[in-house]
């Protein structure tokens, strides 16, 4: 089982349009799926779950959609944080907070403060986040050293590199998500649109990871190769 998992939760608008619903309703369904899968992650024993909520590129979407999404995020954080707190989830937000409005920033701070001592699962929510932006900012203040020193300048130095990155909706790209941290992550691409990504899909993604051989640029031993051939 992977301990650290990240998800590019894609396909909300397509899910809504296929059902004759508004994009706002698609985002609401997506938020429901987030809470359900966080609960599953707690039960399955994951240590960290990172979710891509809003990218630096998403500001190019229609302003009406952005306004609805920001208002929904503020409302859902306020409504869902008590439940996450009861589950023992520690919520942290990565990315920028100065462009989403005061109410959203305030709800992020409240959620982080309320859940800061929880240890069952750490959930990182990437809002107004872009990996290139994160790396450029770190590079601008980097004054020497190695990878450890550079990593400490990234948005959340306490985050572990994800063992597994999952992307939904059939798309097969990272879309500027955790480019530094995911350098050696295993990638799993699922066809489900995010609101349809249920517990079975999560467990299937974790099972796919279980049969991968992670060598980090090295070579597997003869024993590992033999074991892999048995599973092949």
Biotite code that builds the C-alpha atoms (Angstrom):
import biotite.structure as struc

atoms = struc.array([
    struc.Atom([0.000, 0.000, 0.000], chain_id="A", res_id=1, res_name="UNK", atom_name="CA", element="C"),
    struc.Atom([1.231, 3.496, -0.764], chain_id="A", res_id=2, res_name="UNK", atom_name="CA", element="C"),
    struc.Atom([1.421, 5.827, 2.211], chain_id="A", res_id=3, res_name="UNK", atom_name="CA", element="C"),
    struc.Atom([1.343, 9.108, 0.318], chain_id="A", res_id=4, res_name="UNK", atom_name="CA", element="C"),
    struc.Atom([-1.192, 9.603, -2.482], chain_id="A", res_id=5, res_name="UNK", atom_name="CA", element="C"),
    struc.Atom([-1.996, 12.626, -4.656], chain_id="A", res_id=6, res_name="UNK", atom_name="CA", element="C"),
    struc.Atom([-5.014, 13.001, -6.948], chain_id="A", res_id=7, res_name="UNK", atom_name="CA", element="C"),
    struc.Atom([-5.733, 15.233, -9.927], chain_id="A", res_id=8, res_name="UNK", atom_name="CA", element="C"),
    struc.Atom([-9.520, 15.226, -9.536], chain_id="A", res_id=9, res_name="UNK", atom_name="CA", element="C"),
    struc.Atom([-10.592, 16.056, -13.093], chain_id="A", res_id=10, res_name="UNK", atom_name="CA", element="C"),
    struc.Atom([-13.868, 15.871, -14.997], chain_id="A", res_id=11, res_name="UNK", atom_name="CA", element="C"),
    struc.Atom([-16.428, 17.774, -12.910], chain_id="A", res_id=12, res_name="UNK", atom_name="CA", element="C"),
    struc.Atom([-17.790, 19.907, -15.765], chain_id="A", res_id=13, res_name="UNK", atom_name="CA", element="C"),
    struc.Atom([-18.031, 16.982, -18.169], chain_id="A", res_id=14, res_name="UNK", atom_name="CA", element="C"),
    struc.Atom([-19.843, 14.943, -15.513], chain_id="A", res_id=15, res_name="UNK", atom_name="CA", element="C"),
    struc.Atom([-22.393, 17.724, -15.058], chain_id="A", res_id=16, res_name="UNK", atom_name="CA", element="C"),
    struc.Atom([-22.880, 18.394, -18.760], chain_id="A", res_id=17, res_name="UNK", atom_name="CA", element="C"),
    struc.Atom([-23.477, 14.691, -19.470], chain_id="A", res_id=18, res_name="UNK", atom_name="CA", element="C"),
    struc.Atom([-26.364, 14.821, -16.964], chain_id="A", res_id=19, res_name="UNK", atom_name="CA", element="C"),
    struc.Atom([-27.827, 18.118, -18.069], chain_id="A", res_id=20, res_name="UNK", atom_name="CA", element="C"),
    struc.Atom([-26.661, 19.814, -14.873], chain_id="A", res_id=21, res_name="UNK", atom_name="CA", element="C"),
    struc.Atom([-24.887, 23.097, -14.297], chain_id="A", res_id=22, res_name="UNK", atom_name="CA", element="C"),
    struc.Atom([-21.141, 23.249, -13.791], chain_id="A", res_id=23, res_name="UNK", atom_name="CA", element="C"),
    struc.Atom([-21.843, 24.466, -10.240], chain_id="A", res_id=24, res_name="UNK", atom_name="CA", element="C"),
    struc.Atom([-23.708, 21.212, -9.564], chain_id="A", res_id=25, res_name="UNK", atom_name="CA", element="C"),
    struc.Atom([-20.741, 19.319, -10.961], chain_id="A", res_id=26, res_name="UNK", atom_name="CA", element="C"),
    struc.Atom([-18.430, 21.049, -8.489], chain_id="A", res_id=27, res_name="UNK", atom_name="CA", element="C"),
    struc.Atom([-20.852, 20.275, -5.644], chain_id="A", res_id=28, res_name="UNK", atom_name="CA", element="C"),
    struc.Atom([-20.823, 16.597, -6.592], chain_id="A", res_id=29, res_name="UNK", atom_name="CA", element="C"),
    struc.Atom([-17.039, 16.753, -6.747], chain_id="A", res_id=30, res_name="UNK", atom_name="CA", element="C"),
    struc.Atom([-16.896, 18.152, -3.209], chain_id="A", res_id=31, res_name="UNK", atom_name="CA", element="C"),
    struc.Atom([-19.099, 15.277, -2.007], chain_id="A", res_id=32, res_name="UNK", atom_name="CA", element="C"),
    struc.Atom([-16.677, 12.828, -3.620], chain_id="A", res_id=33, res_name="UNK", atom_name="CA", element="C"),
    struc.Atom([-13.715, 14.521, -1.921], chain_id="A", res_id=34, res_name="UNK", atom_name="CA", element="C"),
    struc.Atom([-15.245, 14.058, 1.536], chain_id="A", res_id=35, res_name="UNK", atom_name="CA", element="C"),
    struc.Atom([-16.191, 10.438, 0.807], chain_id="A", res_id=36, res_name="UNK", atom_name="CA", element="C"),
    struc.Atom([-12.727, 9.512, -0.476], chain_id="A", res_id=37, res_name="UNK", atom_name="CA", element="C"),
    struc.Atom([-11.021, 11.255, 2.442], chain_id="A", res_id=38, res_name="UNK", atom_name="CA", element="C"),
    struc.Atom([-13.074, 9.015, 4.724], chain_id="A", res_id=39, res_name="UNK", atom_name="CA", element="C"),
    struc.Atom([-11.976, 5.985, 2.690], chain_id="A", res_id=40, res_name="UNK", atom_name="CA", element="C"),
    struc.Atom([-8.344, 7.094, 2.891], chain_id="A", res_id=41, res_name="UNK", atom_name="CA", element="C"),
    struc.Atom([-8.633, 7.174, 6.690], chain_id="A", res_id=42, res_name="UNK", atom_name="CA", element="C"),
    struc.Atom([-10.041, 3.651, 6.749], chain_id="A", res_id=43, res_name="UNK", atom_name="CA", element="C"),
    struc.Atom([-7.451, 2.353, 4.286], chain_id="A", res_id=44, res_name="UNK", atom_name="CA", element="C"),
    struc.Atom([-4.563, 3.650, 6.374], chain_id="A", res_id=45, res_name="UNK", atom_name="CA", element="C"),
    struc.Atom([-3.063, 6.301, 4.102], chain_id="A", res_id=46, res_name="UNK", atom_name="CA", element="C"),
    struc.Atom([-0.820, 8.868, 5.769], chain_id="A", res_id=47, res_name="UNK", atom_name="CA", element="C"),
    struc.Atom([-1.180, 11.753, 3.305], chain_id="A", res_id=48, res_name="UNK", atom_name="CA", element="C"),
    struc.Atom([-3.663, 12.645, 0.590], chain_id="A", res_id=49, res_name="UNK", atom_name="CA", element="C"),
    struc.Atom([-3.084, 15.653, -1.674], chain_id="A", res_id=50, res_name="UNK", atom_name="CA", element="C"),
    struc.Atom([-5.947, 16.954, -3.822], chain_id="A", res_id=51, res_name="UNK", atom_name="CA", element="C"),
    struc.Atom([-5.762, 19.411, -6.729], chain_id="A", res_id=52, res_name="UNK", atom_name="CA", element="C"),
    struc.Atom([-8.676, 21.807, -6.168], chain_id="A", res_id=53, res_name="UNK", atom_name="CA", element="C"),
    struc.Atom([-7.782, 24.851, -8.297], chain_id="A", res_id=54, res_name="UNK", atom_name="CA", element="C"),
    struc.Atom([-4.730, 25.547, -10.424], chain_id="A", res_id=55, res_name="UNK", atom_name="CA", element="C"),
    struc.Atom([-3.003, 28.788, -11.335], chain_id="A", res_id=56, res_name="UNK", atom_name="CA", element="C"),
    struc.Atom([-4.276, 28.193, -14.886], chain_id="A", res_id=57, res_name="UNK", atom_name="CA", element="C"),
    struc.Atom([-7.922, 27.883, -13.790], chain_id="A", res_id=58, res_name="UNK", atom_name="CA", element="C"),
    struc.Atom([-8.178, 31.674, -13.532], chain_id="A", res_id=59, res_name="UNK", atom_name="CA", element="C"),
    struc.Atom([-8.658, 31.684, -17.315], chain_id="A", res_id=60, res_name="UNK", atom_name="CA", element="C"),
    struc.Atom([-12.116, 30.097, -16.935], chain_id="A", res_id=61, res_name="UNK", atom_name="CA", element="C"),
    struc.Atom([-15.265, 32.233, -17.231], chain_id="A", res_id=62, res_name="UNK", atom_name="CA", element="C"),
    struc.Atom([-15.510, 34.686, -14.330], chain_id="A", res_id=63, res_name="UNK", atom_name="CA", element="C"),
    struc.Atom([-19.006, 33.544, -13.372], chain_id="A", res_id=64, res_name="UNK", atom_name="CA", element="C"),
    struc.Atom([-17.782, 29.963, -12.955], chain_id="A", res_id=65, res_name="UNK", atom_name="CA", element="C"),
    struc.Atom([-14.802, 31.125, -10.898], chain_id="A", res_id=66, res_name="UNK", atom_name="CA", element="C"),
    struc.Atom([-17.010, 33.216, -8.609], chain_id="A", res_id=67, res_name="UNK", atom_name="CA", element="C"),
    struc.Atom([-19.391, 30.304, -8.026], chain_id="A", res_id=68, res_name="UNK", atom_name="CA", element="C"),
    struc.Atom([-16.509, 27.940, -7.352], chain_id="A", res_id=69, res_name="UNK", atom_name="CA", element="C"),
    struc.Atom([-14.815, 30.262, -4.841], chain_id="A", res_id=70, res_name="UNK", atom_name="CA", element="C"),
    struc.Atom([-18.080, 30.794, -2.971], chain_id="A", res_id=71, res_name="UNK", atom_name="CA", element="C"),
    struc.Atom([-18.744, 27.052, -2.937], chain_id="A", res_id=72, res_name="UNK", atom_name="CA", element="C"),
    struc.Atom([-15.256, 26.269, -1.656], chain_id="A", res_id=73, res_name="UNK", atom_name="CA", element="C"),
    struc.Atom([-15.635, 28.715, 1.239], chain_id="A", res_id=74, res_name="UNK", atom_name="CA", element="C"),
    struc.Atom([-19.046, 27.292, 2.119], chain_id="A", res_id=75, res_name="UNK", atom_name="CA", element="C"),
    struc.Atom([-17.984, 23.662, 1.854], chain_id="A", res_id=76, res_name="UNK", atom_name="CA", element="C"),
    struc.Atom([-14.819, 24.165, 3.908], chain_id="A", res_id=77, res_name="UNK", atom_name="CA", element="C"),
    struc.Atom([-16.948, 25.680, 6.672], chain_id="A", res_id=78, res_name="UNK", atom_name="CA", element="C"),
    struc.Atom([-19.547, 22.895, 6.461], chain_id="A", res_id=79, res_name="UNK", atom_name="CA", element="C"),
    struc.Atom([-17.224, 19.905, 6.013], chain_id="A", res_id=80, res_name="UNK", atom_name="CA", element="C"),
    struc.Atom([-14.343, 20.734, 8.344], chain_id="A", res_id=81, res_name="UNK", atom_name="CA", element="C"),
    struc.Atom([-16.157, 19.590, 11.532], chain_id="A", res_id=82, res_name="UNK", atom_name="CA", element="C"),
    struc.Atom([-16.725, 16.165, 9.978], chain_id="A", res_id=83, res_name="UNK", atom_name="CA", element="C"),
    struc.Atom([-13.096, 15.907, 8.913], chain_id="A", res_id=84, res_name="UNK", atom_name="CA", element="C"),
    struc.Atom([-12.071, 16.955, 12.401], chain_id="A", res_id=85, res_name="UNK", atom_name="CA", element="C"),
    struc.Atom([-14.120, 14.114, 13.906], chain_id="A", res_id=86, res_name="UNK", atom_name="CA", element="C"),
    struc.Atom([-12.324, 11.693, 11.569], chain_id="A", res_id=87, res_name="UNK", atom_name="CA", element="C"),
    struc.Atom([-8.968, 12.915, 12.865], chain_id="A", res_id=88, res_name="UNK", atom_name="CA", element="C"),
    struc.Atom([-7.976, 14.578, 9.586], chain_id="A", res_id=89, res_name="UNK", atom_name="CA", element="C"),
    struc.Atom([-5.408, 17.373, 9.584], chain_id="A", res_id=90, res_name="UNK", atom_name="CA", element="C"),
    struc.Atom([-6.256, 19.807, 6.766], chain_id="A", res_id=91, res_name="UNK", atom_name="CA", element="C"),
    struc.Atom([-3.605, 21.988, 5.150], chain_id="A", res_id=92, res_name="UNK", atom_name="CA", element="C"),
    struc.Atom([-3.819, 24.241, 2.094], chain_id="A", res_id=93, res_name="UNK", atom_name="CA", element="C"),
    struc.Atom([-0.998, 24.788, -0.364], chain_id="A", res_id=94, res_name="UNK", atom_name="CA", element="C"),
    struc.Atom([-0.683, 27.444, -3.045], chain_id="A", res_id=95, res_name="UNK", atom_name="CA", element="C"),
    struc.Atom([-1.684, 31.103, -2.918], chain_id="A", res_id=96, res_name="UNK", atom_name="CA", element="C"),
    struc.Atom([-4.422, 32.565, -0.731], chain_id="A", res_id=97, res_name="UNK", atom_name="CA", element="C"),
    struc.Atom([-4.392, 36.218, -1.724], chain_id="A", res_id=98, res_name="UNK", atom_name="CA", element="C"),
    struc.Atom([-6.516, 35.888, -4.875], chain_id="A", res_id=99, res_name="UNK", atom_name="CA", element="C"),
    struc.Atom([-9.460, 33.829, -3.638], chain_id="A", res_id=100, res_name="UNK", atom_name="CA", element="C"),
    struc.Atom([-11.150, 36.448, -1.490], chain_id="A", res_id=101, res_name="UNK", atom_name="CA", element="C"),
    struc.Atom([-11.253, 37.130, 2.235], chain_id="A", res_id=102, res_name="UNK", atom_name="CA", element="C"),
    struc.Atom([-13.986, 34.635, 3.092], chain_id="A", res_id=103, res_name="UNK", atom_name="CA", element="C"),
    struc.Atom([-12.202, 31.706, 1.483], chain_id="A", res_id=104, res_name="UNK", atom_name="CA", element="C"),
    struc.Atom([-8.870, 32.634, 3.073], chain_id="A", res_id=105, res_name="UNK", atom_name="CA", element="C"),
    struc.Atom([-10.570, 32.950, 6.465], chain_id="A", res_id=106, res_name="UNK", atom_name="CA", element="C"),
    struc.Atom([-12.207, 29.513, 6.173], chain_id="A", res_id=107, res_name="UNK", atom_name="CA", element="C"),
    struc.Atom([-8.863, 27.976, 5.213], chain_id="A", res_id=108, res_name="UNK", atom_name="CA", element="C"),
    struc.Atom([-7.268, 29.424, 8.345], chain_id="A", res_id=109, res_name="UNK", atom_name="CA", element="C"),
    struc.Atom([-10.136, 28.200, 10.550], chain_id="A", res_id=110, res_name="UNK", atom_name="CA", element="C"),
    struc.Atom([-9.937, 24.678, 9.098], chain_id="A", res_id=111, res_name="UNK", atom_name="CA", element="C"),
    struc.Atom([-6.176, 24.498, 9.575], chain_id="A", res_id=112, res_name="UNK", atom_name="CA", element="C"),
    struc.Atom([-6.381, 25.770, 13.154], chain_id="A", res_id=113, res_name="UNK", atom_name="CA", element="C"),
    struc.Atom([-9.188, 23.390, 14.144], chain_id="A", res_id=114, res_name="UNK", atom_name="CA", element="C"),
    struc.Atom([-7.537, 20.280, 12.695], chain_id="A", res_id=115, res_name="UNK", atom_name="CA", element="C"),
    struc.Atom([-3.870, 21.069, 13.322], chain_id="A", res_id=116, res_name="UNK", atom_name="CA", element="C"),
    struc.Atom([-3.376, 18.453, 16.051], chain_id="A", res_id=117, res_name="UNK", atom_name="CA", element="C"),
    struc.Atom([-5.095, 15.582, 14.218], chain_id="A", res_id=118, res_name="UNK", atom_name="CA", element="C"),
    struc.Atom([-2.969, 12.598, 13.191], chain_id="A", res_id=119, res_name="UNK", atom_name="CA", element="C"),
    struc.Atom([-5.192, 10.039, 11.411], chain_id="A", res_id=120, res_name="UNK", atom_name="CA", element="C"),
    struc.Atom([-4.612, 11.482, 7.937], chain_id="A", res_id=121, res_name="UNK", atom_name="CA", element="C"),
    struc.Atom([-2.991, 14.635, 6.612], chain_id="A", res_id=122, res_name="UNK", atom_name="CA", element="C"),
    struc.Atom([-4.889, 16.166, 3.691], chain_id="A", res_id=123, res_name="UNK", atom_name="CA", element="C"),
    struc.Atom([-3.249, 18.815, 1.530], chain_id="A", res_id=124, res_name="UNK", atom_name="CA", element="C"),
    struc.Atom([-5.618, 20.824, -0.649], chain_id="A", res_id=125, res_name="UNK", atom_name="CA", element="C"),
    struc.Atom([-3.886, 22.589, -3.544], chain_id="A", res_id=126, res_name="UNK", atom_name="CA", element="C"),
    struc.Atom([-5.669, 25.874, -4.267], chain_id="A", res_id=127, res_name="UNK", atom_name="CA", element="C"),
    struc.Atom([-4.357, 28.471, -6.711], chain_id="A", res_id=128, res_name="UNK", atom_name="CA", element="C"),
    struc.Atom([-1.399, 26.144, -7.017], chain_id="A", res_id=129, res_name="UNK", atom_name="CA", element="C"),
    struc.Atom([0.995, 25.603, -9.891], chain_id="A", res_id=130, res_name="UNK", atom_name="CA", element="C"),
    struc.Atom([4.174, 23.543, -9.686], chain_id="A", res_id=131, res_name="UNK", atom_name="CA", element="C"),
    struc.Atom([6.120, 25.796, -12.059], chain_id="A", res_id=132, res_name="UNK", atom_name="CA", element="C"),
    struc.Atom([5.181, 28.816, -9.958], chain_id="A", res_id=133, res_name="UNK", atom_name="CA", element="C"),
    struc.Atom([6.263, 26.940, -6.828], chain_id="A", res_id=134, res_name="UNK", atom_name="CA", element="C"),
    struc.Atom([9.635, 26.009, -8.346], chain_id="A", res_id=135, res_name="UNK", atom_name="CA", element="C"),
    struc.Atom([10.310, 29.486, -9.759], chain_id="A", res_id=136, res_name="UNK", atom_name="CA", element="C"),
    struc.Atom([9.626, 31.085, -6.366], chain_id="A", res_id=137, res_name="UNK", atom_name="CA", element="C"),
    struc.Atom([11.976, 28.630, -4.651], chain_id="A", res_id=138, res_name="UNK", atom_name="CA", element="C"),
    struc.Atom([14.677, 29.182, -7.274], chain_id="A", res_id=139, res_name="UNK", atom_name="CA", element="C"),
    struc.Atom([14.471, 32.952, -6.828], chain_id="A", res_id=140, res_name="UNK", atom_name="CA", element="C"),
    struc.Atom([15.609, 32.705, -3.203], chain_id="A", res_id=141, res_name="UNK", atom_name="CA", element="C"),
    struc.Atom([17.823, 29.618, -3.420], chain_id="A", res_id=142, res_name="UNK", atom_name="CA", element="C"),
    struc.Atom([21.395, 30.540, -2.507], chain_id="A", res_id=143, res_name="UNK", atom_name="CA", element="C"),
    struc.Atom([23.115, 27.187, -2.738], chain_id="A", res_id=144, res_name="UNK", atom_name="CA", element="C"),
    struc.Atom([23.127, 23.674, -1.394], chain_id="A", res_id=145, res_name="UNK", atom_name="CA", element="C"),
    struc.Atom([21.537, 20.483, -2.622], chain_id="A", res_id=146, res_name="UNK", atom_name="CA", element="C"),
    struc.Atom([18.073, 19.040, -3.144], chain_id="A", res_id=147, res_name="UNK", atom_name="CA", element="C"),
    struc.Atom([17.225, 19.086, 0.569], chain_id="A", res_id=148, res_name="UNK", atom_name="CA", element="C"),
    struc.Atom([17.962, 22.793, 0.821], chain_id="A", res_id=149, res_name="UNK", atom_name="CA", element="C"),
    struc.Atom([15.980, 23.555, -2.320], chain_id="A", res_id=150, res_name="UNK", atom_name="CA", element="C"),
    struc.Atom([13.051, 21.421, -1.232], chain_id="A", res_id=151, res_name="UNK", atom_name="CA", element="C"),
    struc.Atom([12.829, 23.361, 2.020], chain_id="A", res_id=152, res_name="UNK", atom_name="CA", element="C"),
    struc.Atom([11.973, 26.440, -0.042], chain_id="A", res_id=153, res_name="UNK", atom_name="CA", element="C"),
    struc.Atom([8.993, 24.832, -1.766], chain_id="A", res_id=154, res_name="UNK", atom_name="CA", element="C"),
    struc.Atom([5.418, 25.619, -0.737], chain_id="A", res_id=155, res_name="UNK", atom_name="CA", element="C"),
    struc.Atom([5.049, 22.897, 1.906], chain_id="A", res_id=156, res_name="UNK", atom_name="CA", element="C"),
    struc.Atom([8.420, 21.437, 2.909], chain_id="A", res_id=157, res_name="UNK", atom_name="CA", element="C"),
    struc.Atom([6.681, 19.069, 5.325], chain_id="A", res_id=158, res_name="UNK", atom_name="CA", element="C"),
    struc.Atom([4.862, 17.216, 2.556], chain_id="A", res_id=159, res_name="UNK", atom_name="CA", element="C"),
    struc.Atom([6.239, 13.820, 1.536], chain_id="A", res_id=160, res_name="UNK", atom_name="CA", element="C"),
    struc.Atom([6.796, 12.952, -2.099], chain_id="A", res_id=161, res_name="UNK", atom_name="CA", element="C"),
    struc.Atom([3.703, 11.056, -3.260], chain_id="A", res_id=162, res_name="UNK", atom_name="CA", element="C"),
    struc.Atom([4.175, 7.345, -3.800], chain_id="A", res_id=163, res_name="UNK", atom_name="CA", element="C"),
    struc.Atom([1.243, 7.415, -6.197], chain_id="A", res_id=164, res_name="UNK", atom_name="CA", element="C"),
    struc.Atom([-0.405, 10.100, -8.332], chain_id="A", res_id=165, res_name="UNK", atom_name="CA", element="C"),
    struc.Atom([-3.895, 9.314, -9.639], chain_id="A", res_id=166, res_name="UNK", atom_name="CA", element="C"),
    struc.Atom([-5.638, 11.274, -12.381], chain_id="A", res_id=167, res_name="UNK", atom_name="CA", element="C"),
    struc.Atom([-9.284, 10.818, -13.265], chain_id="A", res_id=168, res_name="UNK", atom_name="CA", element="C"),
    struc.Atom([-11.326, 11.528, -16.434], chain_id="A", res_id=169, res_name="UNK", atom_name="CA", element="C"),
    struc.Atom([-9.111, 9.652, -18.900], chain_id="A", res_id=170, res_name="UNK", atom_name="CA", element="C"),
    struc.Atom([-6.581, 12.453, -19.311], chain_id="A", res_id=171, res_name="UNK", atom_name="CA", element="C"),
    struc.Atom([-2.942, 11.359, -19.031], chain_id="A", res_id=172, res_name="UNK", atom_name="CA", element="C"),
    struc.Atom([-0.883, 14.317, -17.874], chain_id="A", res_id=173, res_name="UNK", atom_name="CA", element="C"),
    struc.Atom([0.148, 15.991, -14.615], chain_id="A", res_id=174, res_name="UNK", atom_name="CA", element="C"),
    struc.Atom([-1.119, 19.457, -15.552], chain_id="A", res_id=175, res_name="UNK", atom_name="CA", element="C"),
    struc.Atom([1.474, 21.390, -13.560], chain_id="A", res_id=176, res_name="UNK", atom_name="CA", element="C"),
    struc.Atom([0.826, 19.397, -10.366], chain_id="A", res_id=177, res_name="UNK", atom_name="CA", element="C"),
    struc.Atom([3.650, 18.542, -7.925], chain_id="A", res_id=178, res_name="UNK", atom_name="CA", element="C"),
    struc.Atom([6.286, 18.424, -10.656], chain_id="A", res_id=179, res_name="UNK", atom_name="CA", element="C"),
    struc.Atom([9.155, 18.399, -8.163], chain_id="A", res_id=180, res_name="UNK", atom_name="CA", element="C"),
    struc.Atom([7.538, 16.063, -5.651], chain_id="A", res_id=181, res_name="UNK", atom_name="CA", element="C"),
    struc.Atom([6.224, 13.582, -8.240], chain_id="A", res_id=182, res_name="UNK", atom_name="CA", element="C"),
    struc.Atom([9.577, 13.003, -9.963], chain_id="A", res_id=183, res_name="UNK", atom_name="CA", element="C"),
    struc.Atom([9.506, 9.296, -9.032], chain_id="A", res_id=184, res_name="UNK", atom_name="CA", element="C"),
    struc.Atom([5.833, 8.809, -8.229], chain_id="A", res_id=185, res_name="UNK", atom_name="CA", element="C"),
    struc.Atom([3.933, 5.953, -9.805], chain_id="A", res_id=186, res_name="UNK", atom_name="CA", element="C"),
    struc.Atom([1.167, 7.233, -12.092], chain_id="A", res_id=187, res_name="UNK", atom_name="CA", element="C"),
    struc.Atom([-2.294, 5.705, -12.452], chain_id="A", res_id=188, res_name="UNK", atom_name="CA", element="C"),
    struc.Atom([-4.809, 7.118, -14.940], chain_id="A", res_id=189, res_name="UNK", atom_name="CA", element="C"),
    struc.Atom([-8.488, 6.296, -14.480], chain_id="A", res_id=190, res_name="UNK", atom_name="CA", element="C"),
    struc.Atom([-11.343, 6.800, -16.929], chain_id="A", res_id=191, res_name="UNK", atom_name="CA", element="C"),
    struc.Atom([-13.923, 7.790, -14.304], chain_id="A", res_id=192, res_name="UNK", atom_name="CA", element="C"),
    struc.Atom([-14.877, 11.452, -14.117], chain_id="A", res_id=193, res_name="UNK", atom_name="CA", element="C"),
    struc.Atom([-14.064, 12.658, -10.614], chain_id="A", res_id=194, res_name="UNK", atom_name="CA", element="C"),
    struc.Atom([-17.635, 12.638, -9.206], chain_id="A", res_id=195, res_name="UNK", atom_name="CA", element="C"),
    struc.Atom([-17.830, 8.954, -10.250], chain_id="A", res_id=196, res_name="UNK", atom_name="CA", element="C"),
    struc.Atom([-14.525, 8.047, -8.597], chain_id="A", res_id=197, res_name="UNK", atom_name="CA", element="C"),
    struc.Atom([-15.848, 5.775, -5.848], chain_id="A", res_id=198, res_name="UNK", atom_name="CA", element="C"),
    struc.Atom([-14.152, 3.649, -3.204], chain_id="A", res_id=199, res_name="UNK", atom_name="CA", element="C"),
    struc.Atom([-13.767, 0.742, -5.625], chain_id="A", res_id=200, res_name="UNK", atom_name="CA", element="C"),
    struc.Atom([-11.857, 2.995, -8.041], chain_id="A", res_id=201, res_name="UNK", atom_name="CA", element="C"),
    struc.Atom([-9.601, 4.197, -5.224], chain_id="A", res_id=202, res_name="UNK", atom_name="CA", element="C"),
    struc.Atom([-8.894, 0.661, -4.049], chain_id="A", res_id=203, res_name="UNK", atom_name="CA", element="C"),
    struc.Atom([-8.208, -0.454, -7.629], chain_id="A", res_id=204, res_name="UNK", atom_name="CA", element="C"),
    struc.Atom([-5.696, 2.386, -8.013], chain_id="A", res_id=205, res_name="UNK", atom_name="CA", element="C"),
    struc.Atom([-3.937, 1.360, -4.806], chain_id="A", res_id=206, res_name="UNK", atom_name="CA", element="C"),
    struc.Atom([-3.891, -2.256, -5.970], chain_id="A", res_id=207, res_name="UNK", atom_name="CA", element="C"),
    struc.Atom([-2.264, -1.218, -9.261], chain_id="A", res_id=208, res_name="UNK", atom_name="CA", element="C"),
    struc.Atom([0.462, 0.500, -7.273], chain_id="A", res_id=209, res_name="UNK", atom_name="CA", element="C"),
    struc.Atom([1.028, -2.646, -5.214], chain_id="A", res_id=210, res_name="UNK", atom_name="CA", element="C"),
    struc.Atom([2.211, -4.521, -8.338], chain_id="A", res_id=211, res_name="UNK", atom_name="CA", element="C"),
    struc.Atom([4.647, -1.858, -9.479], chain_id="A", res_id=212, res_name="UNK", atom_name="CA", element="C"),
    struc.Atom([8.410, -2.108, -8.895], chain_id="A", res_id=213, res_name="UNK", atom_name="CA", element="C"),
    struc.Atom([9.861, 1.224, -7.745], chain_id="A", res_id=214, res_name="UNK", atom_name="CA", element="C"),
    struc.Atom([13.598, 1.387, -8.500], chain_id="A", res_id=215, res_name="UNK", atom_name="CA", element="C"),
    struc.Atom([14.230, 5.179, -8.430], chain_id="A", res_id=216, res_name="UNK", atom_name="CA", element="C"),
    struc.Atom([16.621, 4.916, -11.363], chain_id="A", res_id=217, res_name="UNK", atom_name="CA", element="C"),
    struc.Atom([18.413, 1.808, -10.080], chain_id="A", res_id=218, res_name="UNK", atom_name="CA", element="C"),
    struc.Atom([18.109, -1.825, -11.110], chain_id="A", res_id=219, res_name="UNK", atom_name="CA", element="C"),
    struc.Atom([16.039, -4.517, -9.458], chain_id="A", res_id=220, res_name="UNK", atom_name="CA", element="C"),
    struc.Atom([17.851, -7.453, -7.896], chain_id="A", res_id=221, res_name="UNK", atom_name="CA", element="C"),
    struc.Atom([17.591, -10.939, -9.335], chain_id="A", res_id=222, res_name="UNK", atom_name="CA", element="C"),
    struc.Atom([15.226, -11.925, -6.555], chain_id="A", res_id=223, res_name="UNK", atom_name="CA", element="C"),
    struc.Atom([12.982, -8.927, -7.253], chain_id="A", res_id=224, res_name="UNK", atom_name="CA", element="C"),
    struc.Atom([12.994, -9.719, -10.976], chain_id="A", res_id=225, res_name="UNK", atom_name="CA", element="C"),
    struc.Atom([11.987, -13.314, -10.217], chain_id="A", res_id=226, res_name="UNK", atom_name="CA", element="C"),
    struc.Atom([9.142, -12.158, -7.991], chain_id="A", res_id=227, res_name="UNK", atom_name="CA", element="C"),
    struc.Atom([7.993, -9.717, -10.634], chain_id="A", res_id=228, res_name="UNK", atom_name="CA", element="C"),
    struc.Atom([7.897, -12.447, -13.283], chain_id="A", res_id=229, res_name="UNK", atom_name="CA", element="C"),
    struc.Atom([5.692, -14.551, -11.016], chain_id="A", res_id=230, res_name="UNK", atom_name="CA", element="C"),
    struc.Atom([3.180, -11.694, -10.774], chain_id="A", res_id=231, res_name="UNK", atom_name="CA", element="C"),
    struc.Atom([3.389, -10.813, -14.476], chain_id="A", res_id=232, res_name="UNK", atom_name="CA", element="C"),
])
